[in-house]
Amino acid sequence: MFTIAIAGRPNVGKSTLFNRLAGKRLALVDDQPGLTRDRREAEMRLGDGRVRIVDTAGLEEASAGSIADRMRAQSEAAIGEADLILFVIDARVGVTPSDERFAEVIRRTNRPVIVIANKAEGQKGTSGFYEAFALGLGEPVAVSAEHGDGIGELLAQLAVYVEEAGYHSVPATENEETNAAAEKALKIAIIGRPNVGKSTLVNYLLGEDRMITGPEAGLTRDAIASDLLWQGRAVRLFDTAGLRKKSRISQKAEQLSVGDALRAIRFAEVVVLLLDAQCPFEKQDLALADLVVEEGRALVIGVNKWDLVDHKQAMLKSLKEKAERLLPQIRGVPLVTLSAEQGSGARRLMKAVFDLETLWNSRVPTAKLNAFLADMEARHTPPAVKGRPIRLRYMTQVSSRPPTFVLFCSRPKELPVSYQRYLINGLREAFNLPGVPIRLHLRKPHNPYV
């Protein structure tokens, strides 16, 4: 597929242009420079087909090994893989020395380039637009990504480049098949506190340095989706920003990142909660696990940095005991130890994910459910309320993803919560549903004589 990379120095509106071309808000946008750190990809409609667009981090000069240097390396990798580069400048500021240096970097790639003079609405952008000719990269295109001005002219030029390059944009019918396959892909969100190794794990699973990693906490900001094929199964991985206590989140950039991570959890089917083996099951870890259960997603706990643990067997036993004690609402949750940096344990983690997704989709026949209900009632009858017994009529499963059951009883509002937990734990044990959220709704049966 024809690939277009959007490049430029920080805060010139690359992510705004990316969202405009994609037709929806995918990348985080704010006035703060350097908000984008990892590459983000999307498909955009062009004529009767589609092409791929890539949003990159801002190009800026930085010392070797710094965060900015790693961001630049990611951007340069995206530029090197692109068929066309959109080099964005700020028309209100004009051409800066940084723009001139990075224009030279882009010129050396021998890729076709379109200069975008963004923020060109009104008179303020006129001088900057004419300055862009001096870059020697051809006639610039004046646009306002925020307001949509000039986008039509830009799309027309993109179509010409695609045709001249000998590419044919993917037809809509093929793209619909691709989208359908993407919808069937298992969606996995990897969440956790900052600096537990989420991006390192994603990079290992993808087999490339797709995400920026390092010892600094909070490197990831966007919830980046990446597609891969794992043992013949299509998977879409969501790398998310580290989630801290709400009271500690003060910067707007982190607030945006947290919102993006929470959306990734809601769209996922299985969530991997990554813990740090050196300080597992902190209060924030438990809060995140509870959030996943509330959203009805299947949960797998991965304990990262296992290579740093000395007494592994004793530690593993302690972790399993803590999981049972601290997470009673999701008993039997799979717990997998791994080292994302070394790659050990990644296969066991993915197997646990696939196994749990099968349970998350499971259904139980009504006949077995009612036999189970009779057995549970025979063991412990519901407590009488105000001297009147509560009669359990029958149970059925109404949906999966997660497994959801409806219990019909004589007085649903008065059935104690403790007895409901008794039934949920019984369902989990009787039908082998460890680590899967279970929903139990109470209803009063319809009276045909009313």
QUICORGI-V924951 format. One record per helix or strand. SS is the DSSP state (H for helix, E for strand). FROM is the first residue (numbers start at 1). TO is the last residue. If there is no record, write none. Layout:
# QUICORGI-V924951
SS|FROM|TO, SS|FROM|TO
This chain:
# QUICORGI-V924951
E|3|7, H|14|22, E|40|46, E|49|55, H|67|81, E|84|90, H|97|107, E|112|118, H|123|135, E|141|142, E|144|144, E|149|149, H|151|164, E|170|171, H|172|184, E|186|192, H|198|206, E|224|230, E|233|239, H|246|248, H|252|267, E|270|276, H|283|294, E|298|304, H|306|308, H|312|326, H|328|330, E|334|337, E|339|339, E|344|344, H|346|360, H|366|379, E|385|385, E|388|388, E|392|399, E|404|409, H|412|414, H|417|430, E|439|443
